[in-house]
Amino acid sequence: MPQRVTLVTIGAWDVPKLRAFYKRLGWYETDWSSDNYAVFKNAGCMFSIWSMDELSKDAETTIPSDPGFFRGVTLAINVETRELVDTVLSEAVAAGARINRPASDRFWGGRSGCFLDPENNAWEVAYNPNAVFDENGAMVEMNG
């Protein structure tokens, strides 16, 4: 099996609303994105939004009944400098996110904070002094 993640899809109760949030972050969509299925271009991995109903049918599983529940997954945006953590968290709030863990220096030597998007998907924004990025901004290694 190839050791890679190429696409992350989250289920949404309101695809147009969540799509608009990620567009307010300044993320670029593919040309074939719509209010039914949106796909955003990212360094290293594509990110998509699909209706919770359709995603659960496709996965042949049940839909959680509470849109506010913690899904047990945290997505991450790793950045190149300590200062960028605070900048990115501020940009997320300006786009409609809610901070659930303010930025702070961490025991492992970096800095991070967390926000929730409008449907409570958890995102960590982190600076790791051991992270190595490629020319496209994809994190390719963590030394040390």
N, CA, C and O atoms as a MOPAC input file, in Angstrom:
PM7 MOZYME 1SCF
protein

 N      0.84100 1    -1.17800 1     0.00000 1
 C      0.00000 1     0.00000 1     0.00000 1
 C      0.88500 1     1.24000 1     0.00000 1
 O      1.83800 1     1.31000 1     0.77600 1
 N      0.59100 1     2.22100 1    -0.85600 1
 C      1.36200 1     3.46800 1    -0.84400 1
 C      1.18700 1     4.18600 1     0.49900 1
 O      0.08200 1     4.23800 1     1.04000 1
 N      2.26200 1     4.72800 1     1.02100 1
 C      2.19900 1     5.46500 1     2.28600 1
 C      1.98500 1     6.93500 1     1.98000 1
 O      2.93300 1     7.71600 1     1.89500 1
 N      0.68700 1     7.30400 1     1.81100 1
 C      0.35300 1     8.69600 1     1.49900 1
 C     -1.11700 1     8.95700 1     1.75000 1
 O     -1.94400 1     8.04600 1     1.72500 1
 N     -1.42200 1    10.21000 1     1.98900 1
 C     -2.80800 1    10.67300 1     2.07100 1
 C     -2.96600 1    11.68300 1     0.93800 1
 O     -2.23200 1    12.67000 1     0.87300 1
 N     -3.92300 1    11.43400 1     0.04800 1
 C     -4.06700 1    12.29400 1    -1.12800 1
 C     -5.33000 1    13.15100 1    -1.10100 1
 O     -5.39500 1    14.18500 1    -1.76600 1
 N     -6.33300 1    12.72000 1    -0.33300 1
 C     -7.59300 1    13.45700 1    -0.25500 1
 C     -8.19800 1    13.24700 1     1.12500 1
 O     -8.27800 1    12.12200 1     1.61600 1
 N     -8.62100 1    14.33900 1     1.74100 1
 C     -9.36300 1    14.28600 1     2.99500 1
 C    -10.73300 1    14.87800 1     2.70100 1
 O    -10.83100 1    16.00000 1     2.20500 1
 N    -11.79200 1    14.13300 1     3.00400 1
 C    -13.15600 1    14.60100 1     2.79500 1
 C    -13.85800 1    14.67400 1     4.13700 1
 O    -13.82200 1    13.72400 1     4.91900 1
 N    -14.50000 1    15.80800 1     4.40400 1
 C    -15.31500 1    15.92800 1     5.61200 1
 C    -16.77200 1    16.01700 1     5.21300 1
 O    -17.11700 1    16.61500 1     4.19400 1
 N    -17.61700 1    15.41800 1     6.02200 1
 C    -19.05000 1    15.49900 1     5.81100 1
 C    -19.57700 1    16.80900 1     6.37700 1
 O    -19.13800 1    17.26100 1     7.43500 1
 N    -20.51700 1    17.41100 1     5.66800 1
 C    -21.07500 1    18.69900 1     6.09900 1
 C    -22.59700 1    18.61900 1     6.15400 1
 O    -23.22800 1    17.98500 1     5.30800 1
 N    -23.16900 1    19.26200 1     7.14800 1
 C    -24.62000 1    19.38300 1     7.21100 1
 C    -25.08600 1    20.47700 1     6.26000 1
 O    -26.21800 1    20.43400 1     5.78000 1
 N    -24.23300 1    21.45200 1     5.98300 1
 C    -24.56700 1    22.55600 1     5.08100 1
 C    -23.34600 1    22.83200 1     4.20700 1
 O    -22.50500 1    23.66000 1     4.55800 1
 N    -23.24600 1    22.14100 1     3.07300 1
 C    -22.08200 1    22.25000 1     2.19600 1
 C    -21.84700 1    23.69000 1     1.73800 1
 O    -20.71300 1    24.16000 1     1.82500 1
 N    -22.87700 1    24.42400 1     1.24600 1
 C    -22.61200 1    25.79500 1     0.80000 1
 C    -22.03900 1    26.69400 1     1.90100 1
 O    -21.15600 1    27.51000 1     1.63900 1
 N    -22.53600 1    26.54500 1     3.11900 1
 C    -22.04200 1    27.36800 1     4.23000 1
 C    -20.59200 1    27.03600 1     4.54300 1
 O    -19.77800 1    27.94000 1     4.72700 1
 N    -20.25700 1    25.75200 1     4.60500 1
 C    -18.89200 1    25.35000 1     4.91100 1
 C    -17.95700 1    25.69800 1     3.75300 1
 O    -16.81400 1    26.10000 1     3.97300 1
 N    -18.43500 1    25.54600 1     2.54900 1
 C    -17.64500 1    25.92200 1     1.36600 1
 C    -17.30400 1    27.40500 1     1.41900 1
 O    -16.16600 1    27.79300 1     1.15400 1
 N    -18.27900 1    28.22800 1     1.75900 1
 C    -18.05300 1    29.67500 1     1.83800 1
 C    -17.01100 1    30.01100 1     2.90400 1
 O    -16.19700 1    30.91400 1     2.70900 1
 N    -17.02900 1    29.29600 1     4.02600 1
 C    -16.03300 1    29.52400 1     5.07700 1
 C    -14.62600 1    29.28700 1     4.54600 1
 O    -13.75300 1    30.13700 1     4.72700 1
 N    -14.38800 1    28.16200 1     3.90100 1
 C    -13.05000 1    27.85600 1     3.40800 1
 C    -12.63700 1    28.80800 1     2.28500 1
 O    -11.45200 1    29.10200 1     2.13100 1
 N    -13.59000 1    29.28600 1     1.51100 1
 C    -13.26900 1    30.30400 1     0.50500 1
 C    -12.87600 1    31.62000 1     1.18600 1
 O    -11.99800 1    32.33000 1     0.69600 1
 N    -13.52600 1    31.95100 1     2.31900 1
 C    -13.14300 1    33.17000 1     3.06100 1
 C    -11.73700 1    33.05500 1     3.63900 1
 O    -11.07300 1    34.06700 1     3.86500 1
 N    -11.27800 1    31.82100 1     3.87800 1
 C     -9.89500 1    31.63400 1     4.31600 1
 C     -8.90500 1    31.93400 1     3.19300 1
 O     -7.70300 1    32.06200 1     3.42500 1
 N     -9.43300 1    32.04500 1     1.97000 1
 C     -8.57300 1    32.30300 1     0.81900 1
 C     -8.12200 1    31.04000 1     0.11100 1
 O     -7.21400 1    31.08400 1    -0.71800 1
 N     -8.75200 1    29.90600 1     0.43200 1
 C     -8.36800 1    28.64800 1    -0.19700 1
 C     -8.92200 1    28.58600 1    -1.61900 1
 O    -10.02900 1    29.05400 1    -1.88800 1
 N     -8.14200 1    28.00600 1    -2.52000 1
 C     -8.51800 1    27.89100 1    -3.92700 1
 C     -9.21400 1    26.55800 1    -4.17800 1
 O     -8.78000 1    25.50300 1    -3.71600 1
 N    -10.30900 1    26.64700 1    -4.92700 1
 C    -11.08600 1    25.45200 1    -5.28200 1
 C    -10.67000 1    24.92500 1    -6.64700 1
 O    -10.02500 1    25.61700 1    -7.43400 1
 N    -11.05800 1    23.68400 1    -6.90300 1
 C    -10.93900 1    23.14700 1    -8.25600 1
 C    -12.04400 1    23.77000 1    -9.09500 1
 O    -13.01600 1    24.30300 1    -8.55800 1
 N    -11.89300 1    23.70200 1   -10.40600 1
 C    -12.89500 1    24.27500 1   -11.30800 1
 C    -14.23500 1    23.55000 1   -11.21900 1
 O    -15.26800 1    24.12900 1   -11.55400 1
 N    -14.23500 1    22.30700 1   -10.77900 1
 C    -15.47700 1    21.53800 1   -10.74700 1
 C    -16.13000 1    21.52400 1    -9.37800 1
 O    -17.03200 1    20.72200 1    -9.13800 1
 N    -15.69300 1    22.39700 1    -8.47000 1
 C    -16.36600 1    22.49700 1    -7.16500 1
 C    -17.75200 1    23.09600 1    -7.33900 1
 O    -18.00700 1    23.85900 1    -8.27000 1
 N    -18.64700 1    22.73200 1    -6.41800 1
 C    -20.00800 1    23.25700 1    -6.44200 1
 C    -20.54300 1    23.27300 1    -5.01500 1
 O    -19.83300 1    22.91000 1    -4.07800 1
 N    -21.78400 1    23.68900 1    -4.85400 1
 C    -22.41200 1    23.66300 1    -3.54300 1
 C    -22.84200 1    22.25400 1    -3.13500 1
 O    -23.37800 1    22.06600 1    -2.04200 1
 N    -22.61200 1    21.25700 1    -4.00400 1
 C    -22.89800 1    19.86100 1    -3.66000 1
 C    -21.64400 1    19.10700 1    -3.23700 1
 O    -21.70300 1    18.20200 1    -2.40400 1
 N    -20.50700 1    19.48700 1    -3.81700 1
 C    -19.23000 1    18.83000 1    -3.52300 1
 C    -18.12600 1    19.82100 1    -3.86100 1
 O    -17.94200 1    20.18200 1    -5.02400 1
 N    -17.39700 1    20.25600 1    -2.85300 1
 C    -16.34500 1    21.24700 1    -3.06900 1
 C    -14.98700 1    20.62000 1    -2.79200 1
 O    -14.82400 1    19.86500 1    -1.83300 1
 N    -14.01200 1    20.94100 1    -3.64300 1
 C    -12.66500 1    20.41700 1    -3.48900 1
 C    -11.68100 1    21.59000 1    -3.52500 1
 O    -11.70900 1    22.42200 1    -4.43200 1
 N    -10.81900 1    21.62900 1    -2.52000 1
 C     -9.83600 1    22.69900 1    -2.39700 1
 C     -8.44100 1    22.14200 1    -2.61300 1
 O     -8.11500 1    21.04200 1    -2.16700 1
 N     -7.61900 1    22.93000 1    -3.31200 1
 C     -6.23700 1    22.55600 1    -3.58500 1
 C     -5.38000 1    22.94900 1    -2.38700 1
 O     -5.45100 1    24.08500 1    -1.91700 1
 N     -4.58100 1    22.02400 1    -1.89700 1
 C     -3.68900 1    22.27400 1    -0.77600 1
 C     -2.32600 1    21.66500 1    -1.06200 1
 O     -2.18800 1    20.79800 1    -1.92500 1
 N     -1.33200 1    22.12400 1    -0.33500 1
 C      0.00900 1    21.54700 1    -0.47000 1
 C     -0.02400 1    20.10300 1     0.04100 1
 O     -0.28400 1    19.86100 1     1.22000 1
 N      0.23900 1    19.16100 1    -0.84400 1
 C      0.36900 1    17.77400 1    -0.43100 1
 C     -0.89500 1    16.93900 1    -0.40800 1
 O     -0.80500 1    15.71400 1    -0.48400 1
 N     -2.06200 1    17.54000 1    -0.30800 1
 C     -3.30000 1    16.77400 1    -0.15500 1
 C     -4.48500 1    17.63300 1    -0.57900 1
 O     -4.52300 1    18.82600 1    -0.27600 1
 N     -5.43500 1    17.05300 1    -1.26300 1
 C     -6.66700 1    17.76600 1    -1.60800 1
 C     -7.61700 1    17.67800 1    -0.41100 1
 O     -7.55600 1    16.72600 1     0.36600 1
 N     -8.48200 1    18.66400 1    -0.27100 1
 C     -9.43100 1    18.73200 1     0.83700 1
 C    -10.81700 1    18.94600 1     0.25100 1
 O    -11.03200 1    19.89200 1    -0.50700 1
 N    -11.76500 1    18.06700 1     0.59900 1
 C    -13.09900 1    18.19900 1     0.01600 1
 C    -14.19300 1    18.20400 1     1.07600 1
 O    -14.01100 1    17.74900 1     2.20500 1
 N    -15.33100 1    18.73700 1     0.66100 1
 C    -16.52500 1    18.82100 1     1.50100 1
 C    -17.66700 1    18.18600 1     0.72100 1
 O    -17.90200 1    18.52100 1    -0.44100 1
 N    -18.37300 1    17.26900 1     1.36800 1
 C    -19.50300 1    16.58300 1     0.74300 1
 C    -20.60600 1    16.49900 1     1.77400 1
 O    -20.33500 1    16.53100 1     2.97400 1
 N    -21.82200 1    16.39500 1     1.33700 1
 C    -22.92100 1    16.35600 1     2.29900 1
 C    -22.78600 1    15.13700 1     3.20800 1
 O    -22.38500 1    14.05900 1     2.77000 1
 N    -23.12700 1    15.32800 1     4.47300 1
 C    -23.04400 1    14.24500 1     5.45500 1
 C    -23.88300 1    13.05700 1     4.99500 1
 O    -23.46000 1    11.91100 1     5.14200 1
 N    -25.06600 1    13.31500 1     4.44100 1
 C    -25.92700 1    12.23300 1     3.94800 1
 C    -25.23500 1    11.41100 1     2.86500 1
 O    -25.18100 1    10.18300 1     2.94000 1
 N    -24.70700 1    12.10700 1     1.85500 1
 C    -24.08100 1    11.40400 1     0.73600 1
 C    -22.80000 1    10.68500 1     1.16700 1
 O    -22.53200 1     9.56700 1     0.72700 1
 N    -22.01400 1    11.33000 1     2.02700 1
 C    -20.77800 1    10.70800 1     2.49600 1
 C    -21.06800 1     9.44900 1     3.30400 1
 O    -20.38200 1     8.43900 1     3.14600 1
 N    -22.07600 1     9.50300 1     4.16600 1
 C    -22.39000 1     8.32600 1     4.97600 1
 C    -22.95700 1     7.19700 1     4.11200 1
 O    -22.68500 1     6.02600 1     4.37500 1
 N    -23.74000 1     7.53600 1     3.08500 1
 C    -24.23000 1     6.50100 1     2.16200 1
 C    -23.06600 1     5.84600 1     1.43800 1
 O    -23.00700 1     4.62300 1     1.31600 1
 N    -22.13200 1     6.67600 1     0.95500 1
 C    -20.99000 1     6.16600 1     0.21800 1
 C    -20.11700 1     5.27300 1     1.09600 1
 O    -19.59600 1     4.26000 1     0.63000 1
 N    -19.95900 1     5.64300 1     2.35400 1
 C    -19.14600 1     4.86000 1     3.29000 1
 C    -19.93100 1     3.70700 1     3.91400 1
 O    -19.37300 1     2.89500 1     4.65000 1
 N    -21.23000 1     3.64200 1     3.61400 1
 C    -22.11900 1     2.62000 1     4.16800 1
 C    -22.04800 1     2.57800 1     5.69300 1
 O    -21.82100 1     1.53100 1     6.29900 1
 N    -22.24900 1     3.75400 1     6.28800 1
 C    -22.24600 1     3.88800 1     7.73300 1
 C    -23.35000 1     4.86200 1     8.14900 1
 O    -24.01100 1     5.44900 1     7.29200 1
 N    -23.55000 1     5.03300 1     9.43400 1
 C    -24.61400 1     5.91100 1     9.91500 1
 C    -24.09500 1     7.31500 1    10.18300 1
 O    -22.90300 1     7.52800 1    10.40500 1
 N    -25.01400 1     8.26100 1    10.15600 1
 C    -24.69400 1     9.66500 1    10.40800 1
 C    -24.82100 1     9.94600 1    11.89800 1
 O    -25.79300 1     9.52300 1    12.52300 1
 N    -23.85500 1    10.65100 1    12.47700 1
 C    -24.01400 1    11.07700 1    13.86600 1
 C    -25.21400 1    12.01100 1    13.97800 1
 O    -25.49000 1    12.78600 1    13.06300 1
 N    -25.90600 1    11.93900 1    15.07200 1
 C    -27.13300 1    12.73800 1    15.19900 1
 C    -26.89700 1    14.16600 1    15.66400 1
 O    -27.78600 1    15.00400 1    15.51800 1
 N    -25.73700 1    14.46800 1    16.21600 1
 C    -25.47100 1    15.79600 1    16.76600 1
 C    -24.37600 1    16.48800 1    15.97000 1
 O    -23.22800 1    16.04700 1    15.99900 1
 N    -24.70600 1    17.57600 1    15.24900 1
 C    -23.69600 1    18.27100 1    14.45400 1
 C    -22.57800 1    18.88700 1    15.29700 1
 O    -21.53500 1    19.24300 1    14.74700 1
 N    -22.76000 1    19.02400 1    16.60900 1
 C    -21.75600 1    19.65200 1    17.44900 1
 C    -20.77900 1    18.69000 1    18.08700 1
 O    -19.93500 1    19.11400 1    18.87600 1
 N    -20.86300 1    17.40700 1    17.77300 1
 C    -20.01000 1    16.42800 1    18.43100 1
 C    -18.56200 1    16.52700 1    17.93100 1
 O    -18.30900 1    17.00800 1    16.82600 1
 N    -17.62500 1    16.06700 1    18.75700 1
 C    -16.22500 1    15.97000 1    18.33600 1
 C    -16.07100 1    14.68300 1    17.55100 1
 O    -16.40400 1    13.60600 1    18.04600 1
 N    -15.57200 1    14.78600 1    16.34200 1
 C    -15.51400 1    13.64000 1    15.43900 1
 C    -14.31500 1    12.73400 1    15.68200 1
 O    -14.17500 1    11.70800 1    15.01700 1
 N    -13.44700 1    13.09800 1    16.62800 1
 C    -12.29400 1    12.26500 1    16.91700 1
 C    -11.16500 1    12.44200 1    15.92400 1
 O    -10.25100 1    11.61900 1    15.87200 1
 N    -11.21400 1    13.51200 1    15.12900 1
 C    -10.18000 1    13.80100 1    14.14600 1
 C     -9.82200 1    15.27900 1    14.26100 1
 O    -10.70200 1    16.13700 1    14.33100 1
 N     -8.52700 1    15.56300 1    14.27900 1
 C     -8.06700 1    16.94400 1    14.21300 1
 C     -7.24800 1    17.09800 1    12.95000 1
 O     -6.28400 1    16.36400 1    12.73000 1
 N     -7.62900 1    18.04500 1    12.12800 1
 C     -6.86200 1    18.37200 1    10.93500 1
 C     -5.80600 1    19.38900 1    11.35200 1
 O     -5.98900 1    20.08000 1    12.35400 1
 N     -4.72100 1    19.49800 1    10.62100 1
 C     -3.65500 1    20.40700 1    11.03600 1
 C     -3.13100 1    21.23400 1     9.87100 1
 O     -3.04000 1    20.77500 1     8.73300 1
 N     -2.79300 1    22.46600 1    10.20500 1
 C     -2.08500 1    23.36000 1     9.30200 1
 C     -0.76300 1    23.66200 1     9.99800 1
 O     -0.73400 1    24.40100 1    10.98200 1
 N      0.31300 1    23.10300 1     9.50000 1
 C      1.62300 1    23.39200 1    10.06100 1
 C      2.22500 1    24.57100 1     9.30700 1
 O      2.14900 1    24.64100 1     8.08000 1
 N      2.82000 1    25.48700 1    10.04700 1
 C      3.36200 1    26.70800 1     9.45900 1
 C      4.86200 1    26.81100 1     9.73200 1
 O      5.41100 1    26.11400 1    10.58500 1
 N      5.49800 1    27.69800 1     8.98500 1
 C      6.95700 1    27.78200 1     8.98800 1
 C      7.54700 1    28.60100 1    10.13400 1
 O      8.73400 1    28.46300 1    10.43000 1
 N      6.74300 1    29.45600 1    10.79200 1
 C      7.27700 1    30.27100 1    11.88700 1
 C      6.31300 1    30.27400 1    13.06800 1
 O      5.11200 1    30.05400 1    12.91400 1
 N      6.85800 1    30.52500 1    14.23000 1
 C      6.08400 1    30.61500 1    15.47000 1
 C      5.00500 1    31.70300 1    15.35600 1
 O      3.87400 1    31.50800 1    15.80100 1
 N      5.35900 1    32.84400 1    14.75900 1
 C      4.44200 1    33.97900 1    14.64500 1
 C      3.24500 1    33.67400 1    13.74200 1
 O      2.15400 1    34.20700 1    13.94400 1
 N      3.45800 1    32.82600 1    12.76200 1
 C      2.37000 1    32.48800 1    11.83700 1
 C      1.21700 1    31.76400 1    12.52100 1
 O      0.08700 1    31.82100 1    12.03600 1
 N      1.47400 1    31.08900 1    13.62900 1
 C      0.39100 1    30.40700 1    14.35500 1
 C     -0.67900 1    31.42500 1    14.72900 1
 O     -1.86100 1    31.21200 1    14.46300 1
 N     -0.26800 1    32.53000 1    15.34500 1
 C     -1.22500 1    33.55800 1    15.76600 1
 C     -1.89700 1    34.22500 1    14.57300 1
 O     -3.09300 1    34.51400 1    14.60900 1
 N     -1.12600 1    34.46800 1    13.51500 1
 C     -1.67800 1    35.08800 1    12.30700 1
 C     -2.76000 1    34.21400 1    11.69200 1
 O     -3.84200 1    34.70000 1    11.36400 1
 N     -2.47200 1    32.92600 1    11.53400 1
 C     -3.43300 1    32.00900 1    10.90700 1
 C     -4.68000 1    31.86300 1    11.78100 1
 O     -5.79100 1    31.81900 1    11.25200 1
 N     -4.52600 1    31.78900 1    13.08900 1
 C     -5.69600 1    31.70200 1    13.97700 1
 C     -6.55600 1    32.95800 1    13.84500 1
 O     -7.78300 1    32.86500 1    13.83100 1
 N     -5.93000 1    34.12100 1    13.75000 1
 C     -6.69100 1    35.36900 1    13.56600 1
 C     -7.44200 1    35.37100 1    12.23500 1
 O     -8.58700 1    35.81800 1    12.16900 1
 N     -6.80500 1    34.87500 1    11.18200 1
 C     -7.45900 1    34.79400 1     9.87300 1
 C     -8.65000 1    33.83600 1     9.91800 1
 O     -9.68000 1    34.09200 1     9.29500 1
 N     -8.51000 1    32.74300 1    10.65000 1
 C     -9.61600 1    31.79100 1    10.77700 1
 C    -10.79800 1    32.43300 1    11.49300 1
 O    -11.94400 1    32.25300 1    11.08100 1
 N    -10.53100 1    33.18100 1    12.56200 1
 C    -11.60200 1    33.87200 1    13.29500 1
 C    -12.28300 1    34.89300 1    12.38900 1
 O    -13.51000 1    35.00100 1    12.39100 1
 N    -11.50600 1    35.63500 1    11.62300 1
 C    -12.07500 1    36.63000 1    10.70700 1
 C    -12.97300 1    35.98200 1     9.65600 1
 O    -13.90700 1    36.61400 1     9.16200 1
 N    -12.69400 1    34.71800 1     9.31200 1
 C    -13.50000 1    33.99400 1     8.32500 1
 C    -14.71900 1    33.31900 1     8.94100 1
 O    -15.56900 1    32.80200 1     8.21500 1
 N    -14.81700 1    33.31600 1    10.28300 1
 C    -15.98300 1    32.73000 1    10.93200 1
 C    -15.70200 1    31.56300 1    11.84800 1
 O    -16.63900 1    30.92600 1    12.32900 1
 N    -14.43000 1    31.25900 1    12.10800 1
 C    -14.07500 1    30.16200 1    13.00900 1
 C    -14.18400 1    30.61300 1    14.45800 1
 O    -14.32600 1    31.80000 1    14.75200 1
 N    -14.11400 1    29.63600 1    15.35200 1
 C    -14.13100 1    29.88100 1    16.79500 1
 C    -12.88900 1    29.22700 1    17.37900 1
 O    -12.60100 1    28.06300 1    17.09900 1
 N    -12.15600 1    29.97700 1    18.18900 1
 C    -10.96200 1    29.43200 1    18.84100 1
 C    -11.40000 1    28.53100 1    19.99200 1
 O    -12.18100 1    28.95000 1    20.84700 1
 N    -10.90500 1    27.30900 1    20.01400 1
 C    -11.20800 1    26.43200 1    21.14800 1
 C     -9.96800 1    26.16500 1    22.00100 1
 O    -10.09200 1    25.68100 1    23.12600 1
 N     -8.77500 1    26.47300 1    21.48700 1
 C     -7.55400 1    26.45300 1    22.29400 1
 C     -6.65700 1    27.55800 1    21.77500 1
 O     -6.09000 1    27.43800 1    20.68900 1
 N     -6.52000 1    28.64200 1    22.54400 1
 C     -5.68200 1    29.76600 1    22.09300 1
 C     -4.23700 1    29.32500 1    21.85400 1
 O     -3.78000 1    28.32400 1    22.40400 1
 N     -3.54200 1    30.08100 1    21.03700 1
 C     -2.14600 1    29.78700 1    20.75300 1
 C     -1.32000 1    29.87100 1    22.02500 1
 O     -1.50600 1    30.76600 1    22.85000 1
 N     -0.40500 1    28.92000 1    22.16700 1
 C      0.50900 1    28.92800 1    23.30500 1
 C      1.75500 1    28.14400 1    22.93400 1
 O      1.73300 1    27.28100 1    22.05600 1
 N      2.85700 1    28.47000 1    23.63100 1
 C      4.07300 1    27.69200 1    23.46000 1
 C      3.82800 1    26.32000 1    24.08100 1
 O      3.19900 1    26.20900 1    25.13400 1
 N      4.32700 1    25.28800 1    23.42600 1
 C      4.02900 1    23.91600 1    23.81800 1
 C      5.25800 1    23.23500 1    24.41700 1
 O      6.39300 1    23.62800 1    24.14800 1
 N      5.01800 1    22.22600 1    25.21800 1
 C      6.08600 1    21.49900 1    25.90700 1
 C      7.08800 1    20.87500 1    24.94400 1
 O      8.22900 1    20.62600 1    25.33300 1
 N      6.69400 1    20.61600 1    23.69800 1
 C      7.55800 1    19.95600 1    22.72800 1
 C      8.42000 1    20.94900 1    21.93700 1
 O      9.11900 1    20.56300 1    21.00100 1
 N      8.36400 1    22.23700 1    22.32300 1
 C      9.25100 1    23.22500 1    21.72500 1
 C      8.64100 1    24.06900 1    20.62600 1
 O      9.29900 1    24.96500 1    20.09900 1
 N      7.41500 1    23.80500 1    20.27700 1
 C      6.75200 1    24.57600 1    19.23700 1
 C      5.68400 1    25.48600 1    19.80300 1
 O      5.69200 1    25.81700 1    20.98900 1
 N      4.77100 1    25.88500 1    18.94900 1
 C      3.64200 1    26.73400 1    19.33500 1
 C      2.43300 1    26.23700 1    18.55700 1
 O      2.54700 1    25.88600 1    17.38300 1
 N      1.27400 1    26.20700 1    19.21000 1
 C      0.06600 1    25.78400 1    18.49300 1
 C     -1.17800 1    26.31000 1    19.18300 1
 O     -1.15200 1    26.70500 1    20.34900 1
 N     -2.25300 1    26.30200 1    18.44100 1
 C     -3.57400 1    26.64700 1    18.92500 1
 C     -4.58200 1    25.93500 1    18.04700 1
 O     -4.21700 1    25.39900 1    17.00100 1
 N     -5.84900 1    25.91800 1    18.45200 1
 C     -6.87000 1    25.19200 1    17.68900 1
 C     -8.09700 1    26.06200 1    17.44700 1
 O     -8.48100 1    26.87700 1    18.28600 1
 N     -8.70100 1    25.86800 1    16.27600 1
 C     -9.97500 1    26.51200 1    15.98000 1
 C    -10.96800 1    25.47000 1    15.48400 1
 O    -10.59500 1    24.38400 1    15.04100 1
 N    -12.23400 1    25.83100 1    15.57300 1
 C    -13.32100 1    25.00800 1    15.04200 1
 C    -13.94800 1    25.75300 1    13.88400 1
 O    -14.22800 1    26.94600 1    13.99500 1
 N    -14.17300 1    25.06300 1    12.76700 1
 C    -14.86500 1    25.69300 1    11.64500 1
 C    -16.34900 1    25.79400 1    11.98400 1
 O    -16.74900 1    25.33700 1    13.05500 1
 N    -17.18600 1    26.37300 1    11.11700 1
 C    -18.60400 1    26.55100 1    11.46100 1
 C    -19.38000 1    25.27600 1    11.76800 1
 O    -20.46600 1    25.35400 1    12.34200 1
 N    -18.85700 1    24.10100 1    11.40400 1
 C    -19.52100 1    22.84400 1    11.74100 1
 C    -18.72400 1    22.03700 1    12.76400 1
 O    -18.88900 1    20.82200 1    12.87300 1
 N    -17.86900 1    22.71500 1    13.50400 1
 C    -17.09500 1    22.13700 1    14.60600 1
 C    -16.05700 1    21.10500 1    14.19400 1
 O    -15.72000 1    20.22300 1    14.98400 1
 N    -15.54200 1    21.19900 1    12.96900 1
 C    -14.38400 1    20.39900 1    12.59900 1
 C    -13.17200 1    21.04900 1    13.24300 1
 O    -12.96800 1    22.25500 1    13.10600 1
 N    -12.36600 1    20.25900 1    13.94500 1
 C    -11.23400 1    20.78000 1    14.70000 1
 C     -9.99100 1    20.90600 1    13.81700 1
 O     -9.62500 1    19.98300 1    13.08900 1
 N     -9.36000 1    22.06800 1    13.90400 1
 C     -8.13200 1    22.35900 1    13.17600 1
 C     -7.06700 1    22.82900 1    14.15100 1
 O     -7.30600 1    23.75200 1    14.93000 1
 N     -5.91200 1    22.21500 1    14.11900 1
 C     -4.76800 1    22.71100 1    14.88200 1
 C     -3.89000 1    23.52100 1    13.93100 1
 O     -3.65900 1    23.11800 1    12.79100 1
 N     -3.41100 1    24.65200 1    14.40500 1
 C     -2.42100 1    25.43400 1    13.67900 1
 C     -1.14700 1    25.32500 1    14.50400 1
 O     -1.13200 1    25.69100 1    15.67900 1
 N     -0.07000 1    24.82100 1    13.88900 1
 C      1.12300 1    24.51500 1    14.67000 1
 C      2.40300 1    24.93600 1    13.96800 1
 O      2.54000 1    24.85100 1    12.74800 1
 N      3.33100 1    25.39400 1    14.79400 1
 C      4.71700 1    25.58300 1    14.37400 1
 C      5.53200 1    24.52700 1    15.10500 1
 O      5.51300 1    24.45400 1    16.33300 1
 N      6.24800 1    23.71200 1    14.33900 1
 C      7.13600 1    22.70300 1    14.90600 1
 C      8.54100 1    23.03400 1    14.41300 1
 O      8.79300 1    22.99700 1    13.20800 1
 N      9.45600 1    23.35800 1    15.32200 1
 C     10.79200 1    23.74500 1    14.87700 1
 C     11.53400 1    22.63800 1    14.12500 1
 O     12.55900 1    22.89600 1    13.49400 1
 N     11.02800 1    21.42900 1    14.18900 1
 C     11.67000 1    20.30700 1    13.50100 1
 C     11.02300 1    19.96000 1    12.16400 1
 O     11.43600 1    19.00800 1    11.50300 1
 N     10.00300 1    20.73200 1    11.75900 1
 C      9.30000 1    20.44000 1    10.50800 1
 C     10.11700 1    20.90800 1     9.31000 1
 O     10.77500 1    21.94800 1     9.35100 1
 N     10.06000 1    20.12100 1     8.25100 1
 C     10.72300 1    20.45300 1     6.99400 1
 C      9.63200 1    20.52500 1     5.91800 1
 O      8.81900 1    19.61100 1     5.78300 1
 N      9.62800 1    21.62300 1     5.15700 1
 C      8.62800 1    21.84000 1     4.11800 1
 C      9.27800 1    21.78900 1     2.74500 1
 O     10.44500 1    22.14800 1     2.58700 1
 N      8.50800 1    21.33700 1     1.74200 1
 C      9.02100 1    21.38000 1     0.37200 1
 C      8.70700 1    22.74800 1    -0.24400 1
 O      8.16600 1    23.62800 1     0.42500 1
 N      9.04500 1    22.91200 1    -1.50000 1
 C      8.87500 1    24.20400 1    -2.17400 1
 C      7.40800 1    24.60400 1    -2.34300 1
 O      7.11400 1    25.76900 1    -2.61500 1
 N      6.47500 1    23.63900 1    -2.18400 1
 C      5.04700 1    23.93100 1    -2.29800 1
 C      4.39900 1    24.19900 1    -0.94400 1
 O      3.21700 1    24.53600 1    -0.88400 1
 N      5.14500 1    24.05800 1     0.13000 1
 C      4.59200 1    24.27400 1     1.45800 1
 C      4.08100 1    23.00600 1     2.13400 1
 O      3.51300 1    23.07200 1     3.22300 1
 N      4.27800 1    21.84900 1     1.49500 1
 C      3.86700 1    20.58200 1     2.11200 1
 C      4.91900 1    20.17600 1     3.13700 1
 O      6.11800 1    20.24500 1     2.86900 1
 N      4.46500 1    19.75500 1     4.30000 1
 C      5.38900 1    19.26500 1     5.31900 1
 C      5.83300 1    17.86300 1     4.89300 1
 O      5.00800 1    16.96700 1     4.72400 1
 N      7.12800 1    17.68900 1     4.72500 1
 C      7.63900 1    16.42500 1     4.20800 1
 C      8.41800 1    15.62400 1     5.23700 1
 O      8.72600 1    14.45200 1     5.01500 1
 N      8.74000 1    16.25500 1     6.36700 1
 C      9.50900 1    15.53900 1     7.37500 1
 C      9.47100 1    16.31100 1     8.68900 1
 O      9.26200 1    17.52400 1     8.71100 1
 N      9.67700 1    15.58000 1     9.78500 1
 C      9.89000 1    16.19800 1    11.08700 1
 C     11.15300 1    15.58900 1    11.65700 1
 O     11.16800 1    14.43100 1    12.07400 1
 N     12.22000 1    16.38500 1    11.67100 1
 C     13.51000 1    15.92400 1    12.19300 1
 C     13.51800 1    16.05000 1    13.71300 1
 O     12.89200 1    16.94900 1    14.27600 1
 N     14.21200 1    15.16700 1    14.34900 1
 C     14.41700 1    15.27300 1    15.79200 1
 C     13.34700 1    14.76100 1    16.63000 1
 O     13.44400 1    14.81400 1    17.85600 1

